[in-house]
């Protein structure tokens, strides 16, 4: 597994990739999600209470 440490906010992601296909808060997980549906799902997660919303995890999920 490769680990890369970068810093970005939810606004940085939107500036780079445009409007997400899904964007929502999930109180059960205390999180804020940006989801881009490409040939795969690109999911960005940030803590909800943070301002700015700093991305703490990125997942790439295969749709096949």
N, CA, C, O and CB atoms as a CASP TS submission, in Angstrom:
PFRMAT TS
TARGET T0000
AUTHOR 0000-0000-0000
METHOD Language model
MODEL 1
PARENT N/A
ATOM      1  N   UNK     1       0.851  -1.172   0.000  1.00  0.00           N
ATOM      2  CA  UNK     1       0.000   0.000   0.000  1.00  0.00           C
ATOM      3  C   UNK     1       0.896   1.234   0.000  1.00  0.00           C
ATOM      4  O   UNK     1       1.907   1.281   0.701  1.00  0.00           O
ATOM      5  CB  UNK     1      -0.968  -0.001   1.224  1.00  0.00           C
ATOM      6  N   UNK     2       0.519   2.215  -0.782  1.00  0.00           N
ATOM      7  CA  UNK     2       1.248   3.478  -0.868  1.00  0.00           C
ATOM      8  C   UNK     2       0.509   4.517  -0.043  1.00  0.00           C
ATOM      9  O   UNK     2      -0.714   4.630  -0.119  1.00  0.00           O
ATOM     10  CB  UNK     2       1.401   3.948  -2.348  1.00  0.00           C
ATOM     11  N   UNK     3       1.252   5.264   0.737  1.00  0.00           N
ATOM     12  CA  UNK     3       0.668   6.327   1.547  1.00  0.00           C
ATOM     13  C   UNK     3       1.293   7.655   1.156  1.00  0.00           C
ATOM     14  O   UNK     3       2.514   7.804   1.182  1.00  0.00           O
ATOM     15  CB  UNK     3       0.868   6.051   3.058  1.00  0.00           C
ATOM     16  N   UNK     4       0.463   8.609   0.797  1.00  0.00           N
ATOM     17  CA  UNK     4       0.915   9.947   0.413  1.00  0.00           C
ATOM     18  C   UNK     4       0.225  10.952   1.310  1.00  0.00           C
ATOM     19  O   UNK     4      -0.993  10.892   1.481  1.00  0.00           O
ATOM     20  CB  UNK     4       0.620  10.246  -1.091  1.00  0.00           C
ATOM     21  N   UNK     5       0.969  11.864   1.880  1.00  0.00           N
ATOM     22  CA  UNK     5       0.392  12.866   2.768  1.00  0.00           C
ATOM     23  C   UNK     5       0.327  14.215   2.059  1.00  0.00           C
ATOM     24  O   UNK     5       1.355  14.803   1.722  1.00  0.00           O
ATOM     25  CB  UNK     5       1.211  12.978   4.070  1.00  0.00           C
ATOM     26  N   UNK     6      -0.893  14.696   1.838  1.00  0.00           N
ATOM     27  CA  UNK     6      -1.115  16.012   1.253  1.00  0.00           C
ATOM     28  C   UNK     6      -2.188  16.714   2.075  1.00  0.00           C
ATOM     29  O   UNK     6      -2.907  16.072   2.840  1.00  0.00           O
ATOM     30  CB  UNK     6      -1.531  15.909  -0.254  1.00  0.00           C
ATOM     31  N   UNK     7      -2.294  18.007   1.919  1.00  0.00           N
ATOM     32  CA  UNK     7      -3.342  18.751   2.597  1.00  0.00           C
ATOM     33  C   UNK     7      -4.230  19.410   1.559  1.00  0.00           C
ATOM     34  O   UNK     7      -3.749  20.041   0.617  1.00  0.00           O
ATOM     35  CB  UNK     7      -2.748  19.801   3.562  1.00  0.00           C
ATOM     36  N   UNK     8      -5.549  19.253   1.748  1.00  0.00           N
ATOM     37  CA  UNK     8      -6.512  19.909   0.866  1.00  0.00           C
ATOM     38  C   UNK     8      -7.831  20.045   1.610  1.00  0.00           C
ATOM     39  O   UNK     8      -8.115  19.310   2.556  1.00  0.00           O
ATOM     40  CB  UNK     8      -6.699  19.115  -0.465  1.00  0.00           C
ATOM     41  N   UNK     9      -8.619  20.994   1.160  1.00  0.00           N
ATOM     42  CA  UNK     9      -9.941  21.215   1.745  1.00  0.00           C
ATOM     43  C   UNK     9     -11.011  20.765   0.749  1.00  0.00           C
ATOM     44  O   UNK     9     -10.717  20.482  -0.413  1.00  0.00           O
ATOM     45  CB  UNK     9     -10.138  22.717   2.132  1.00  0.00           C
ATOM     46  N   UNK    10     -12.239  20.705   1.218  1.00  0.00           N
ATOM     47  CA  UNK    10     -13.355  20.370   0.334  1.00  0.00           C
ATOM     48  C   UNK    10     -13.447  21.382  -0.805  1.00  0.00           C
ATOM     49  O   UNK    10     -13.752  21.012  -1.939  1.00  0.00           O
ATOM     50  CB  UNK    10     -14.683  20.325   1.124  1.00  0.00           C
ATOM     51  N   UNK    11     -13.188  22.641  -0.515  1.00  0.00           N
ATOM     52  CA  UNK    11     -13.229  23.672  -1.565  1.00  0.00           C
ATOM     53  C   UNK    11     -12.123  23.464  -2.596  1.00  0.00           C
ATOM     54  O   UNK    11     -12.343  23.708  -3.782  1.00  0.00           O
ATOM     55  CB  UNK    11     -13.103  25.071  -0.945  1.00  0.00           C
ATOM     56  N   UNK    12     -10.930  23.015  -2.168  1.00  0.00           N
ATOM     57  CA  UNK    12      -9.853  22.695  -3.111  1.00  0.00           C
ATOM     58  C   UNK    12     -10.300  21.602  -4.074  1.00  0.00           C
ATOM     59  O   UNK    12     -10.055  21.684  -5.278  1.00  0.00           O
ATOM     60  CB  UNK    12      -8.579  22.253  -2.356  1.00  0.00           C
ATOM     61  N   UNK    13     -10.956  20.582  -3.534  1.00  0.00           N
ATOM     62  CA  UNK    13     -11.420  19.464  -4.357  1.00  0.00           C
ATOM     63  C   UNK    13     -12.432  19.965  -5.387  1.00  0.00           C
ATOM     64  O   UNK    13     -12.353  19.606  -6.561  1.00  0.00           O
ATOM     65  CB  UNK    13     -12.049  18.352  -3.472  1.00  0.00           C
ATOM     66  N   UNK    14     -13.375  20.789  -4.951  1.00  0.00           N
ATOM     67  CA  UNK    14     -14.399  21.313  -5.873  1.00  0.00           C
ATOM     68  C   UNK    14     -13.785  22.210  -6.944  1.00  0.00           C
ATOM     69  O   UNK    14     -14.220  22.188  -8.095  1.00  0.00           O
ATOM     70  CB  UNK    14     -15.468  22.093  -5.095  1.00  0.00           C
ATOM     71  N   UNK    15     -12.785  22.994  -6.575  1.00  0.00           N
ATOM     72  CA  UNK    15     -12.109  23.842  -7.571  1.00  0.00           C
ATOM     73  C   UNK    15     -11.406  22.989  -8.619  1.00  0.00           C
ATOM     74  O   UNK    15     -11.412  23.324  -9.803  1.00  0.00           O
ATOM     75  CB  UNK    15     -11.092  24.781  -6.887  1.00  0.00           C
ATOM     76  N   UNK    16     -10.800  21.886  -8.185  1.00  0.00           N
ATOM     77  CA  UNK    16     -10.045  21.031  -9.100  1.00  0.00           C
ATOM     78  C   UNK    16     -10.941  20.123  -9.935  1.00  0.00           C
ATOM     79  O   UNK    16     -10.685  19.927 -11.123  1.00  0.00           O
ATOM     80  CB  UNK    16      -9.062  20.192  -8.321  1.00  0.00           C
ATOM     81  N   UNK    17     -11.992  19.565  -9.326  1.00  0.00           N
ATOM     82  CA  UNK    17     -12.806  18.549 -10.001  1.00  0.00           C
ATOM     83  C   UNK    17     -14.215  18.992 -10.375  1.00  0.00           C
ATOM     84  O   UNK    17     -14.934  18.266 -11.061  1.00  0.00           O
ATOM     85  CB  UNK    17     -12.902  17.355  -9.138  1.00  0.00           C
ATOM     86  N   UNK    18     -14.610  20.178  -9.926  1.00  0.00           N
ATOM     87  CA  UNK    18     -15.952  20.656 -10.224  1.00  0.00           C
ATOM     88  C   UNK    18     -16.962  20.168  -9.201  1.00  0.00           C
ATOM     89  O   UNK    18     -16.599  19.635  -8.153  1.00  0.00           O
ATOM     90  CB  UNK    18     -16.369  20.216 -11.611  1.00  0.00           C
ATOM     91  N   UNK    19     -18.232  20.357  -9.520  1.00  0.00           N
ATOM     92  CA  UNK    19     -19.324  19.984  -8.616  1.00  0.00           C
ATOM     93  C   UNK    19     -19.373  18.461  -8.466  1.00  0.00           C
ATOM     94  O   UNK    19     -19.385  17.745  -9.468  1.00  0.00           O
ATOM     95  CB  UNK    19     -20.688  20.526  -9.143  1.00  0.00           C
ATOM     96  N   UNK    20     -19.402  17.962  -7.235  1.00  0.00           N
ATOM     97  CA  UNK    20     -19.477  16.510  -7.043  1.00  0.00           C
ATOM     98  C   UNK    20     -20.843  15.958  -7.441  1.00  0.00           C
ATOM     99  O   UNK    20     -21.837  16.684  -7.453  1.00  0.00           O
ATOM    100  CB  UNK    20     -19.180  16.154  -5.586  1.00  0.00           C
ATOM    101  N   UNK    21     -20.881  14.669  -7.767  1.00  0.00           N
ATOM    102  CA  UNK    21     -22.151  14.016  -8.081  1.00  0.00           C
ATOM    103  C   UNK    21     -23.015  13.895  -6.832  1.00  0.00           C
ATOM    104  O   UNK    21     -24.241  13.977  -6.908  1.00  0.00           O
ATOM    105  CB  UNK    21     -21.907  12.629  -8.695  1.00  0.00           C
ATOM    106  N   UNK    22     -22.369  13.699  -5.676  1.00  0.00           N
ATOM    107  CA  UNK    22     -23.079  13.642  -4.392  1.00  0.00           C
ATOM    108  C   UNK    22     -22.251  14.412  -3.370  1.00  0.00           C
ATOM    109  O   UNK    22     -21.021  14.354  -3.370  1.00  0.00           O
ATOM    110  CB  UNK    22     -23.320  12.151  -3.923  1.00  0.00           C
ATOM    111  N   UNK    23     -22.953  15.134  -2.500  1.00  0.00           N
ATOM    112  CA  UNK    23     -22.296  15.899  -1.442  1.00  0.00           C
ATOM    113  C   UNK    23     -23.248  15.916  -0.256  1.00  0.00           C
ATOM    114  O   UNK    23     -24.375  16.400  -0.370  1.00  0.00           O
ATOM    115  CB  UNK    23     -21.925  17.366  -1.913  1.00  0.00           C
ATOM    116  N   UNK    24     -22.807  15.396   0.874  1.00  0.00           N
ATOM    117  CA  UNK    24     -23.714  15.333   2.016  1.00  0.00           C
ATOM    118  C   UNK    24     -22.954  15.180   3.328  1.00  0.00           C
ATOM    119  O   UNK    24     -21.785  14.796   3.352  1.00  0.00           O
ATOM    120  CB  UNK    24     -24.693  14.182   1.848  1.00  0.00           C
ATOM    121  N   UNK    25     -23.648  15.488   4.410  1.00  0.00           N
ATOM    122  CA  UNK    25     -23.140  15.285   5.758  1.00  0.00           C
ATOM    123  C   UNK    25     -23.763  14.016   6.310  1.00  0.00           C
ATOM    124  O   UNK    25     -24.921  13.713   6.023  1.00  0.00           O
ATOM    125  CB  UNK    25     -23.445  16.509   6.675  1.00  0.00           C
ATOM    126  N   UNK    26     -23.005  13.278   7.097  1.00  0.00           N
ATOM    127  CA  UNK    26     -23.501  12.072   7.753  1.00  0.00           C
ATOM    128  C   UNK    26     -23.207  12.204   9.239  1.00  0.00           C
ATOM    129  O   UNK    26     -22.088  11.956   9.690  1.00  0.00           O
ATOM    130  CB  UNK    26     -22.847  10.772   7.153  1.00  0.00           C
ATOM    131  N   UNK    27     -24.230  12.599   9.994  1.00  0.00           N
ATOM    132  CA  UNK    27     -24.054  12.835  11.429  1.00  0.00           C
ATOM    133  C   UNK    27     -23.631  11.583  12.176  1.00  0.00           C
ATOM    134  O   UNK    27     -22.917  11.675  13.175  1.00  0.00           O
ATOM    135  CB  UNK    27     -25.332  13.368  12.027  1.00  0.00           C
ATOM    136  N   UNK    28     -24.051  10.429  11.720  1.00  0.00           N
ATOM    137  CA  UNK    28     -23.697   9.175  12.400  1.00  0.00           C
ATOM    138  C   UNK    28     -22.189   8.952  12.402  1.00  0.00           C
ATOM    139  O   UNK    28     -21.643   8.391  13.352  1.00  0.00           O
ATOM    140  CB  UNK    28     -24.398   7.986  11.729  1.00  0.00           C
ATOM    141  N   UNK    29     -21.516   9.390  11.340  1.00  0.00           N
ATOM    142  CA  UNK    29     -20.068   9.234  11.239  1.00  0.00           C
ATOM    143  C   UNK    29     -19.338  10.546  11.440  1.00  0.00           C
ATOM    144  O   UNK    29     -18.123  10.619  11.253  1.00  0.00           O
ATOM    145  CB  UNK    29     -19.699   8.648   9.899  1.00  0.00           C
ATOM    146  N   UNK    30     -20.077  11.596  11.825  1.00  0.00           N
ATOM    147  CA  UNK    30     -19.478  12.914  12.038  1.00  0.00           C
ATOM    148  C   UNK    30     -18.644  13.326  10.839  1.00  0.00           C
ATOM    149  O   UNK    30     -17.520  13.808  10.982  1.00  0.00           O
ATOM    150  CB  UNK    30     -18.617  12.919  13.305  1.00  0.00           C
ATOM    151  N   UNK    31     -19.208  13.129   9.653  1.00  0.00           N
ATOM    152  CA  UNK    31     -18.426  13.385   8.459  1.00  0.00           C
ATOM    153  C   UNK    31     -19.172  14.115   7.365  1.00  0.00           C
ATOM    154  O   UNK    31     -20.397  14.236   7.378  1.00  0.00           O
ATOM    155  CB  UNK    31     -17.925  12.117   7.929  1.00  0.00           C
ATOM    156  N   UNK    32     -18.392  14.595   6.422  1.00  0.00           N
ATOM    157  CA  UNK    32     -18.862  15.330   5.255  1.00  0.00           C
ATOM    158  C   UNK    32     -18.262  14.635   4.045  1.00  0.00           C
ATOM    159  O   UNK    32     -17.053  14.403   4.003  1.00  0.00           O
ATOM    160  CB  UNK    32     -18.462  16.863   5.314  1.00  0.00           C
ATOM    161  N   UNK    33     -19.077  14.303   3.071  1.00  0.00           N
ATOM    162  CA  UNK    33     -18.626  13.515   1.929  1.00  0.00           C
ATOM    163  C   UNK    33     -18.800  14.268   0.614  1.00  0.00           C
ATOM    164  O   UNK    33     -19.799  14.954   0.399  1.00  0.00           O
ATOM    165  CB  UNK    33     -19.381  12.198   1.873  1.00  0.00           C
ATOM    166  N   UNK    34     -17.805  14.125  -0.260  1.00  0.00           N
ATOM    167  CA  UNK    34     -17.870  14.561  -1.661  1.00  0.00           C
ATOM    168  C   UNK    34     -17.634  13.306  -2.485  1.00  0.00           C
ATOM    169  O   UNK    34     -16.618  12.633  -2.309  1.00  0.00           O
ATOM    170  CB  UNK    34     -16.801  15.711  -1.997  1.00  0.00           C
ATOM    171  N   UNK    35     -18.559  12.982  -3.384  1.00  0.00           N
ATOM    172  CA  UNK    35     -18.433  11.762  -4.178  1.00  0.00           C
ATOM    173  C   UNK    35     -18.510  12.113  -5.657  1.00  0.00           C
ATOM    174  O   UNK    35     -19.446  12.771  -6.111  1.00  0.00           O
ATOM    175  CB  UNK    35     -19.536  10.735  -3.799  1.00  0.00           C
ATOM    176  N   UNK    36     -17.508  11.662  -6.393  1.00  0.00           N
ATOM    177  CA  UNK    36     -17.454  11.831  -7.841  1.00  0.00           C
ATOM    178  C   UNK    36     -17.609  10.460  -8.465  1.00  0.00           C
ATOM    179  O   UNK    36     -16.839   9.549  -8.161  1.00  0.00           O
ATOM    180  CB  UNK    36     -16.122  12.517  -8.299  1.00  0.00           C
ATOM    181  N   UNK    37     -18.593  10.301  -9.332  1.00  0.00           N
ATOM    182  CA  UNK    37     -18.867   9.016  -9.973  1.00  0.00           C
ATOM    183  C   UNK    37     -18.264   9.036 -11.372  1.00  0.00           C
ATOM    184  O   UNK    37     -18.805   9.638 -12.300  1.00  0.00           O
ATOM    185  CB  UNK    37     -20.405   8.725 -10.029  1.00  0.00           C
ATOM    186  N   UNK    38     -17.136   8.363 -11.491  1.00  0.00           N
ATOM    187  CA  UNK    38     -16.409   8.274 -12.753  1.00  0.00           C
ATOM    188  C   UNK    38     -16.493   6.805 -13.199  1.00  0.00           C
ATOM    189  O   UNK    38     -17.519   6.161 -12.977  1.00  0.00           O
ATOM    190  CB  UNK    38     -14.893   8.768 -12.602  1.00  0.00           C
ATOM    191  N   UNK    39     -15.448   6.271 -13.814  1.00  0.00           N
ATOM    192  CA  UNK    39     -15.414   4.828 -14.083  1.00  0.00           C
ATOM    193  C   UNK    39     -15.296   4.089 -12.755  1.00  0.00           C
ATOM    194  O   UNK    39     -15.440   2.868 -12.695  1.00  0.00           O
ATOM    195  CB  UNK    39     -14.225   4.453 -15.038  1.00  0.00           C
ATOM    196  N   UNK    40     -15.039   4.829 -11.719  1.00  0.00           N
ATOM    197  CA  UNK    40     -14.932   4.359 -10.346  1.00  0.00           C
ATOM    198  C   UNK    40     -15.521   5.457  -9.478  1.00  0.00           C
ATOM    199  O   UNK    40     -15.813   6.541  -9.985  1.00  0.00           O
ATOM    200  CB  UNK    40     -13.437   4.024  -9.942  1.00  0.00           C
ATOM    201  N   UNK    41     -15.703   5.215  -8.199  1.00  0.00           N
ATOM    202  CA  UNK    41     -16.177   6.262  -7.304  1.00  0.00           C
ATOM    203  C   UNK    41     -14.973   6.838  -6.577  1.00  0.00           C
ATOM    204  O   UNK    41     -14.178   6.099  -5.997  1.00  0.00           O
ATOM    205  CB  UNK    41     -17.240   5.718  -6.294  1.00  0.00           C
ATOM    206  N   UNK    42     -14.843   8.142  -6.609  1.00  0.00           N
ATOM    207  CA  UNK    42     -13.792   8.855  -5.905  1.00  0.00           C
ATOM    208  C   UNK    42     -14.473   9.558  -4.742  1.00  0.00           C
ATOM    209  O   UNK    42     -15.283  10.460  -4.952  1.00  0.00           O
ATOM    210  CB  UNK    42     -13.021   9.872  -6.847  1.00  0.00           C
ATOM    211  N   UNK    43     -14.151   9.150  -3.505  1.00  0.00           N
ATOM    212  CA  UNK    43     -14.844   9.626  -2.309  1.00  0.00           C
ATOM    213  C   UNK    43     -13.865  10.395  -1.427  1.00  0.00           C
ATOM    214  O   UNK    43     -12.811   9.883  -1.052  1.00  0.00           O
ATOM    215  CB  UNK    43     -15.475   8.441  -1.525  1.00  0.00           C
ATOM    216  N   UNK    44     -14.231  11.629  -1.105  1.00  0.00           N
ATOM    217  CA  UNK    44     -13.434  12.472  -0.211  1.00  0.00           C
ATOM    218  C   UNK    44     -14.208  12.629   1.093  1.00  0.00           C
ATOM    219  O   UNK    44     -15.412  12.885   1.072  1.00  0.00           O
ATOM    220  CB  UNK    44     -13.122  13.876  -0.861  1.00  0.00           C
ATOM    221  N   UNK    45     -13.529  12.479   2.226  1.00  0.00           N
ATOM    222  CA  UNK    45     -14.153  12.558   3.538  1.00  0.00           C
ATOM    223  C   UNK    45     -13.466  13.639   4.367  1.00  0.00           C
ATOM    224  O   UNK    45     -12.240  13.747   4.378  1.00  0.00           O
ATOM    225  CB  UNK    45     -14.090  11.192   4.259  1.00  0.00           C
ATOM    226  N   UNK    46     -14.281  14.439   5.062  1.00  0.00           N
ATOM    227  CA  UNK    46     -13.767  15.454   5.986  1.00  0.00           C
ATOM    228  C   UNK    46     -14.609  15.429   7.250  1.00  0.00           C
ATOM    229  O   UNK    46     -15.773  15.032   7.213  1.00  0.00           O
ATOM    230  CB  UNK    46     -13.782  16.877   5.336  1.00  0.00           C
ATOM    231  N   UNK    47     -14.030  15.851   8.372  1.00  0.00           N
ATOM    232  CA  UNK    47     -14.788  15.994   9.615  1.00  0.00           C
ATOM    233  C   UNK    47     -15.775  17.136   9.440  1.00  0.00           C
ATOM    234  O   UNK    47     -15.409  18.203   8.946  1.00  0.00           O
ATOM    235  CB  UNK    47     -13.842  16.249  10.837  1.00  0.00           C
ATOM    236  N   UNK    48     -17.010  16.925   9.838  1.00  0.00           N
ATOM    237  CA  UNK    48     -18.087  17.890   9.630  1.00  0.00           C
ATOM    238  C   UNK    48     -17.847  19.210  10.358  1.00  0.00           C
ATOM    239  O   UNK    48     -18.101  20.274   9.794  1.00  0.00           O
ATOM    240  CB  UNK    48     -19.399  17.297  10.082  1.00  0.00           C
ATOM    241  N   UNK    49     -17.361  19.162  11.605  1.00  0.00           N
ATOM    242  CA  UNK    49     -17.276  20.391  12.393  1.00  0.00           C
ATOM    243  C   UNK    49     -16.092  21.277  12.001  1.00  0.00           C
ATOM    244  O   UNK    49     -16.018  22.423  12.444  1.00  0.00           O
ATOM    245  CB  UNK    49     -17.180  20.046  13.857  1.00  0.00           C
ATOM    246  N   UNK    50     -15.193  20.787  11.206  1.00  0.00           N
ATOM    247  CA  UNK    50     -14.016  21.568  10.828  1.00  0.00           C
ATOM    248  C   UNK    50     -14.384  22.673   9.836  1.00  0.00           C
ATOM    249  O   UNK    50     -15.256  22.496   8.985  1.00  0.00           O
ATOM    250  CB  UNK    50     -12.939  20.651  10.224  1.00  0.00           C
ATOM    251  N   UNK    51     -13.712  23.801   9.961  1.00  0.00           N
ATOM    252  CA  UNK    51     -13.892  24.891   9.000  1.00  0.00           C
ATOM    253  C   UNK    51     -12.554  25.589   8.814  1.00  0.00           C
ATOM    254  O   UNK    51     -12.112  26.279   9.733  1.00  0.00           O
ATOM    255  CB  UNK    51     -14.990  25.902   9.477  1.00  0.00           C
ATOM    256  N   UNK    52     -11.886  25.449   7.674  1.00  0.00           N
ATOM    257  CA  UNK    52     -12.422  24.786   6.477  1.00  0.00           C
ATOM    258  C   UNK    52     -12.440  23.272   6.662  1.00  0.00           C
ATOM    259  O   UNK    52     -11.766  22.723   7.534  1.00  0.00           O
ATOM    260  CB  UNK    52     -11.588  25.157   5.231  1.00  0.00           C
ATOM    261  N   UNK    53     -13.221  22.625   5.829  1.00  0.00           N
ATOM    262  CA  UNK    53     -13.341  21.172   5.897  1.00  0.00           C
ATOM    263  C   UNK    53     -12.100  20.534   5.272  1.00  0.00           C
ATOM    264  O   UNK    53     -12.008  20.404   4.052  1.00  0.00           O
ATOM    265  CB  UNK    53     -14.635  20.685   5.177  1.00  0.00           C
ATOM    266  N   UNK    54     -11.150  20.139   6.118  1.00  0.00           N
ATOM    267  CA  UNK    54      -9.921  19.510   5.649  1.00  0.00           C
ATOM    268  C   UNK    54     -10.169  18.049   5.333  1.00  0.00           C
ATOM    269  O   UNK    54     -10.684  17.302   6.165  1.00  0.00           O
ATOM    270  CB  UNK    54      -8.805  19.648   6.691  1.00  0.00           C
ATOM    271  N   UNK    55      -9.805  17.650   4.138  1.00  0.00           N
ATOM    272  CA  UNK    55      -9.980  16.263   3.707  1.00  0.00           C
ATOM    273  C   UNK    55      -9.044  15.383   4.532  1.00  0.00           C
ATOM    274  O   UNK    55      -7.842  15.638   4.610  1.00  0.00           O
ATOM    275  CB  UNK    55      -9.699  16.102   2.170  1.00  0.00           C
ATOM    276  N   UNK    56      -9.609  14.351   5.140  1.00  0.00           N
ATOM    277  CA  UNK    56      -8.784  13.454   5.960  1.00  0.00           C
ATOM    278  C   UNK    56      -8.643  12.057   5.344  1.00  0.00           C
ATOM    279  O   UNK    56      -7.795  11.269   5.764  1.00  0.00           O
ATOM    280  CB  UNK    56      -9.381  13.336   7.355  1.00  0.00           C
ATOM    281  N   UNK    57      -9.481  11.759   4.345  1.00  0.00           N
ATOM    282  CA  UNK    57      -9.406  10.437   3.714  1.00  0.00           C
ATOM    283  C   UNK    57      -9.936  10.528   2.297  1.00  0.00           C
ATOM    284  O   UNK    57     -10.899  11.244   2.023  1.00  0.00           O
ATOM    285  CB  UNK    57     -10.202   9.380   4.526  1.00  0.00           C
ATOM    286  N   UNK    58      -9.295   9.795   1.401  1.00  0.00           N
ATOM    287  CA  UNK    58      -9.744   9.678   0.012  1.00  0.00           C
ATOM    288  C   UNK    58      -9.826   8.195  -0.306  1.00  0.00           C
ATOM    289  O   UNK    58      -8.890   7.446  -0.027  1.00  0.00           O
ATOM    290  CB  UNK    58      -8.776  10.431  -0.986  1.00  0.00           C
ATOM    291  N   UNK    59     -10.938   7.767  -0.888  1.00  0.00           N
ATOM    292  CA  UNK    59     -11.108   6.375  -1.275  1.00  0.00           C
ATOM    293  C   UNK    59     -11.426   6.296  -2.762  1.00  0.00           C
ATOM    294  O   UNK    59     -12.162   7.125  -3.298  1.00  0.00           O
ATOM    295  CB  UNK    59     -12.222   5.702  -0.439  1.00  0.00           C
ATOM    296  N   UNK    60     -10.863   5.293  -3.418  1.00  0.00           N
ATOM    297  CA  UNK    60     -11.214   4.977  -4.791  1.00  0.00           C
ATOM    298  C   UNK    60     -11.906   3.621  -4.734  1.00  0.00           C
ATOM    299  O   UNK    60     -11.321   2.630  -4.296  1.00  0.00           O
ATOM    300  CB  UNK    60      -9.944   4.964  -5.752  1.00  0.00           C
ATOM    301  N   UNK    61     -13.168   3.587  -5.184  1.00  0.00           N
ATOM    302  CA  UNK    61     -13.972   2.365  -5.099  1.00  0.00           C
ATOM    303  C   UNK    61     -14.348   1.914  -6.506  1.00  0.00           C
ATOM    304  O   UNK    61     -14.949   2.668  -7.271  1.00  0.00           O
ATOM    305  CB  UNK    61     -15.250   2.592  -4.233  1.00  0.00           C
ATOM    306  N   UNK    62     -13.993   0.694  -6.833  1.00  0.00           N
ATOM    307  CA  UNK    62     -14.308   0.136  -8.139  1.00  0.00           C
ATOM    308  C   UNK    62     -15.814  -0.033  -8.274  1.00  0.00           C
ATOM    309  O   UNK    62     -16.485  -0.419  -7.317  1.00  0.00           O
ATOM    310  CB  UNK    62     -13.588  -1.212  -8.350  1.00  0.00           C
ATOM    311  N   UNK    63     -16.344   0.252  -9.450  1.00  0.00           N
ATOM    312  CA  UNK    63     -17.779   0.082  -9.696  1.00  0.00           C
ATOM    313  C   UNK    63     -18.042  -1.179 -10.504  1.00  0.00           C
ATOM    314  O   UNK    63     -19.187  -1.453 -10.867  1.00  0.00           O
ATOM    315  CB  UNK    63     -18.351   1.304 -10.426  1.00  0.00           C
ATOM    316  N   UNK    64     -17.005  -1.946 -10.788  1.00  0.00           N
ATOM    317  CA  UNK    64     -17.160  -3.165 -11.597  1.00  0.00           C
ATOM    318  C   UNK    64     -17.048  -4.389 -10.760  1.00  0.00           C
ATOM    319  O   UNK    64     -17.154  -5.501 -11.277  1.00  0.00           O
ATOM    320  CB  UNK    64     -16.137  -3.220 -12.697  1.00  0.00           C
TER
END
